[in-house]
Amino acid sequence: MGRSVGASIGQGEARVILEASKIDQFKPGEVLVTNRTDPDWEPIMKKASAIVTNQGGRTCFDGKTKILTNQGFMTLRQVYEQGYEGLSTLSLNTKTHKIEWKPILDTMKRQSEMIDISVSQTGRITDNTLRLTPDHKMVNLRGGKYTKTEIQDLLKQQEMLTVAQTIPSLGNNKHQEADLAYFLGGIITDGSIYTSSTRGEVQFIQKDVPEKQAFISKMNDLANSLYGKSFTTHIKPVSSSYIRGQKVTGQATAYRLHSKAIAYDVKERENNITQLLLENEAELSYHFLGGVIDGDGCYHKNRLHIYISEENLLQAVIIACLKINTVPQVTKNRNIYHLQIVEKLEEILRYTQRVKGEVTPRTIQTRFFATRQLFENQETGQIKLRQDNNCLISDKQLREMGEFEELIDGDTRMQRVIQVGEKSDGDVYNITVAEHHNYVVFTAKYTPVVVCNCHAAIIAREMGIPAIVGCGDATDKIKTRQEITVCCSEGEKGRVYDGLLPFEVEETPLDNLPVTRTQILMNVGNPEKAFSLANIPAQGVGLARLEFIIANHIKAHPLALMKFDELEDEAVKEQIAELTKRYDNKPQFFVDKLAHGVATIAASFYPKPVIVRMSDFKSNEYANLLGGQGFEPKEDNPMIGWRGASRYYDPMYREAFALECQAMKTVRDDMGLVNVIPMIPFCRTPEEGKKVIAEMAKNGLKQGVNGLQIYVMCELPSNVILADQFADVFDGFSIGSNDLTQLTLGLDRDSALVAQLFDERNEGVKRMVKLAIETAKKKGRKIGICGQAPSDYPEFAKFLVELGIDSMSLNPDSVLKTLLMVAEVEKG
C-alpha cells in the first residue's frame, strides 16, 4: 500500500528491477516494481501497465516557501496563482555539479500534512525553517553520488542535505554597471530617496570623521560620474541616544543631492537592483556588496556584518553573496536581520572604501560535506572517526586528499537538518522544473536547499499510467512474473492485490454529466497539453495566455526580431539568429510560432470558444526576453506600469502588437479557427479600449467581421465602476480576480508583509464582482471569471453562480468537481 497517482487500475505480470542497468529486461505491458525511478527509466515506464515504487509521493511545500526566479524571489503560492509562463528557476545538474537556470513547466496545489525542518551547519539552529510534506525527496549524497531521499528518512538517518552556493548569471551580462552597483549599495543601506510631483532628493548620512572620508569621497565621485552632480553637505543637530545603558552623543552630516530627475532614476534602479544583480557577472555583485558594507556594515573578528531591516535589501544581498559563491549566515532579532559573511573576505574588502581590516587565515573552514555520505564504510583512521561521529569534512581537506575533485569544483555544499515543531495540515504547492527534476527552495533565512520531485509520480501523471509510490516494501513482497493488480481508484491510498482480479469500469458518458446554465471553461497555457486537456468535459477555454508561447517557444522580444540588424549585442544576435535560422524575415518567426501555439489550443477545443488574452508581460518580464533589455524601460512598479492595453497603441510598441494581431488573423481567417476570441488585458479607460480596437482594425482584426468578438479583462476598479462604458466598446468581460483583489484592497500580493490580507472573499472584492456582473447583465454583455478564486474556494464559486455569472474558467483539476457543485447550486 502506498500513495496513488491517478484514479485507474492496471494489472499484469510484475517485473522487479532494482538497478537501471537491468531495465532492458522489462517487457511492454508488465508492471514495473522498483525502489525508485530516475530519468533513465522513462523509456520503460511509458510502456508499463502500472508502476509500483518503494519511495516517492506527491510531495509539496508550504505556499510561503520561496524560490528564486528570473523575475526575482517568488513564493510557490505566487507561482501557482500568477502562472508560471516565462518563469525559470535554479536547478542542479547532478552530472556537472553545477547550478543552472531551467524553465518551470507546471505547478500544483493540494492539501496535506506538513512538518517543519531547520537547516544549519551546526544542527542547533531552530528558526531557519522550511515547511514541507514528510515524504518530500531531498537531493543529498550517498557514497559520494547524488541520490534522492525523503526528508523523513534523512532525519531518521541523521543525514545532511545539499545546499546550493551559486547563482549563475541570467542573460548575456552586457550591462556591467560597477559604479552604479556600489552607489546603489551605499544609498540603499545608508541613505534615502525622496520623490514627489515637484521635487526629488537623494541623500546619505555619515559622521564627518577621517575614517568615513573614503566612503564620502567615493559617493561624491560616483554621483559626479553617473549624474554630473555632487552631494551638498548639511550639518545635522547634535543628538544623543542610549546604547547598552550608556549615553552616546554625536553629530552627523547629511549629504544631499537635489534633483527630481536623478531621484526618480535612482529610485527606479533601486527597485530593479535584484534584476541588475541576476543579469550580471559576479564582479558587479562585489561592487554592490562594497557599497552596502561601506554604507552600513562593519568588519570584526574575521567577519563582515550587515544589519538589514527591509526584505528587498536582504534579498538583494543574498543574491549578491550567492553570485560570488558564498552562503551568508543570517540571524534575526525582532525585525532586524543580521547577515554575516565569513567567506571571500579578502576579495570583498578590495571593493570597500570605509570598511577595512586584516583577514587572518581561517582555522575553521566554511564549506563542508558529510563524511559519512561521501566515503564507503571500509575507511580507516580520521575518515573512519569522522564517519562514526557523523562529522563534517571541509572542501580544503578533500582537496588535500585528492578526493571528490569534481564535487568540490561544483556549486554545492552540505548542511545539517533537524525537525522542529509539530505536524500541521494546510495547502501545499509544488512545481515541475525542466530536465534535472530538481530545484532550489529557500528557507526562512534564505539558505538555498536543493529538492526534487517524485519522478515516478510525474511521469505516471503525464502518461495516465496508474502508479503507487512510497510503498516501502514493494520490492520485497512482490516477485518477478507474479500476476498483480494495481488499484488507484480507492482514494489517496493505492493498493496492490495478488492476482489478476476482475474489476468493473463504471463509465459516465460525458453527455450524461449535468448540463449547467453557467459555462464551465478551462485555463490553458501550454499548447503541448491542449489535446489531452480537451478530454476534460469543459465547454471551452476561458483563458489562454500568450505569455507561455512567447516565453517558451519564441523566446525573443518582438522588437528585437523587427530591429534585428540594429542590435548591438553580438551574443544576443547570435542566439536570435540560431532561433530564427530558417527565417530571413525575423518578425515572421514571431507570427508563425504564435499562430501555431494559439491554433493548437483552438483546434483542440473547436468549435468551443477559446478566449485568448493578448500579451500581458510587465516591462521587466519583456526585458527578460532575448534582446528585450534595449527596448524596455525600468519602472518602479511594473505591476501597474506599462502593460496590457497601454502598450498596444503606444508608438514605442504598436508595431510589435501588430505581430500579435497578424498571428490572430492567421488563426481565425486563414486556418478557419473562428472560435478564437481575443481579450484585452489591463485596459484602464474606455477611451484606451477604443484606441486598441482601432489598432486591431488597422491590422485586419475588425470587430464584427467574420464573427470577431473582442473581450476585455475586468481586473481594475475602473473596469467595474465604468463597466457600462466599457460595455459600449467590448463584446464581453472576464473578471481577473487576482488583480482586482490586489487593486481593490490596495496591496502588493508579492509583499510578504501584507500577503495575508490578500483574499478574493473579502467583502469589498465581492461587492466589486457583484457590481461588475450586474452592470454587464444590464448592458447585455457576457461576463465570466478567469481568476484563481473559483478553483480555490467553492464558496466563492457558489457566490458567482448565485449572481448569474455566465462562465467560470478553472484550472483543469478543478473542472469536474466545480461542474458538479455548480449543478447543485443551480438546482436550488
VENDA-V75550 format. One record per run of one state. SS is the DSSP state (helix for helix, strand for strand, loop for the rest). FROM is the first residue (numbers start at 0). TO is the last residue. Records with the same first field share a line. If there is no record, write none. Layout:
# VENDA-V75550
SS: FROM-TO ; FROM-TO
This chain:
# VENDA-V75550
loop: 0-0 ; 5-7 ; 16-18 ; 25-29 ; 34-37 ; 45-48 ; 53-59 ; 62-64 ; 69-70 ; 82-86 ; 93-96 ; 120-127 ; 132-135 ; 142-143 ; 156-159 ; 164-176 ; 195-198 ; 206-208 ; 227-230 ; 235-237 ; 243-244 ; 250-251 ; 258-258 ; 271-271 ; 278-280 ; 300-301 ; 308-309 ; 323-327 ; 333-334 ; 341-343 ; 349-366 ; 374-379 ; 388-390 ; 401-403 ; 408-410 ; 433-436 ; 442-446 ; 452-453 ; 463-465 ; 469-472 ; 477-481 ; 487-491 ; 498-508 ; 512-517 ; 524-525 ; 533-538 ; 554-554 ; 556-556 ; 562-562 ; 566-568 ; 579-584 ; 605-607 ; 613-617 ; 623-624 ; 626-626 ; 631-636 ; 640-643 ; 648-652 ; 670-674 ; 680-684 ; 698-703 ; 707-708 ; 714-715 ; 721-721 ; 726-730 ; 735-735 ; 745-753 ; 757-761 ; 778-780 ; 785-787 ; 792-792 ; 803-805 ; 810-810 ; 827-827
strand: 1-4 ; 8-15 ; 30-33 ; 49-52 ; 60-61 ; 65-68 ; 71-74 ; 87-92 ; 97-119 ; 128-131 ; 136-141 ; 144-149 ; 160-163 ; 190-194 ; 199-205 ; 231-234 ; 238-242 ; 245-249 ; 252-257 ; 296-299 ; 302-307 ; 328-332 ; 335-340 ; 367-369 ; 391-393 ; 411-432 ; 437-441 ; 447-451 ; 466-468 ; 482-486 ; 492-497 ; 518-523 ; 539-544 ; 555-555 ; 608-612 ; 625-625 ; 675-679 ; 709-713 ; 731-734 ; 781-784 ; 806-809
helix: 19-24 ; 38-44 ; 75-81 ; 150-155 ; 177-189 ; 209-226 ; 259-270 ; 272-277 ; 281-295 ; 310-322 ; 344-348 ; 370-373 ; 380-387 ; 394-400 ; 404-407 ; 454-462 ; 473-476 ; 509-511 ; 526-532 ; 545-553 ; 557-561 ; 563-565 ; 569-578 ; 585-604 ; 618-622 ; 627-630 ; 637-639 ; 644-647 ; 653-669 ; 685-697 ; 704-706 ; 716-720 ; 722-725 ; 736-744 ; 754-756 ; 762-777 ; 788-791 ; 793-802 ; 811-826
